[in-house]
Amino acid sequence: MPRVVLVEGGTTHDVFEVVEVKDGVVRARSPYLFEIGEELRLQIDDKEAPARVRAHVGEITELELL
């Protein structure tokens, strides 16, 4: 699984436990509840990418890569 971290203010935060990455969607567990529609900046392995919170399915957050 790729390592996915949140990038905020130039600092990275390891808040995701990645379950699956498929078809431009990251499915992950997180102790934080992000708002649906909220846009985040992610670092996936060594590349940064914008993402939008698409849904919460049980304890899984779906992040759509933009």
N, C-alpha and C positions, 0 to 999 in steps of 0.2 A: 504494500500500500504506500502511496506517496505521503510524505509529511506535509500537512496543511496547517499553517499558522495564520493568525490574524495580525495584520499590520495596521498600527494606529500611531500616528504622530512620530513616525520613524522608528518605532519600537515594535518588536514582534512579541506576540503572546500565544503561548501554546495552550489553546482552549478547546481544541477539537480532537476527538477520537474518531478517525475516519473509518467508516464501515464499507463504503463503496464509492468509486469514481467511475461514472459511465455516461456517455453521450452528453458531456458538458455539465453534468450535475454531480456535485459532491454530496454524499449522504454521510452525516457525522453526528456523533453525540457531543454535547457541550453542556457545561454547568451553567452557561448563560443562556437566557431566552432572548433571542434577537427578534425584532419586529418583522412580520411578513412585509416584504417590499423594501426593507432596509438594505442599503447598499454598503458592502464591506470591501476592503482590500485584503486579498489573501496572498500568501506566499506558498506556492506549491512546489515542494523541493527547492529549487533555486530560482524560480521565476515568479514574478508578481502578476496578479490578475485581479480585475474587478469582479465582484460577484453580487448577486441579489438573493436575499432570503426568499425562497419560493414557497415553502410550506413547513409545517411541523407535523410529523406523522408519529404519534406516540412520543418516544423520547429521542427521535431522530429529527434533525434539522436538515432540510434540503436546500443547498446553495447552488443557484444557477450561475455558471460562469458567463460573463458578458463579453 
